[in-house]
């Protein structure tokens, strides 16, 4: 594990038609992206809260940049 609490093992592109599944086990959520050779991500409750917060910020920035060009 790294100093900042995360470790990168692979890269995943989540496209418009990506398959995303999750399984909750105790206080962790296990996400699976894709079918044949899925990318997996496991997050604790606090880690998932951080991910959702940053993903929400990124989504808003994408929406704002698209609205600025229209």
Buried (B, 14 or more C-beta within 10 A) or exposed (E): EEEEEEEEEEEEEEEEEEEEEEEEEEEEBEBBBBEEEBBEBEBEEEBBEBBEEEEEEEEEEEEEEEEEEE
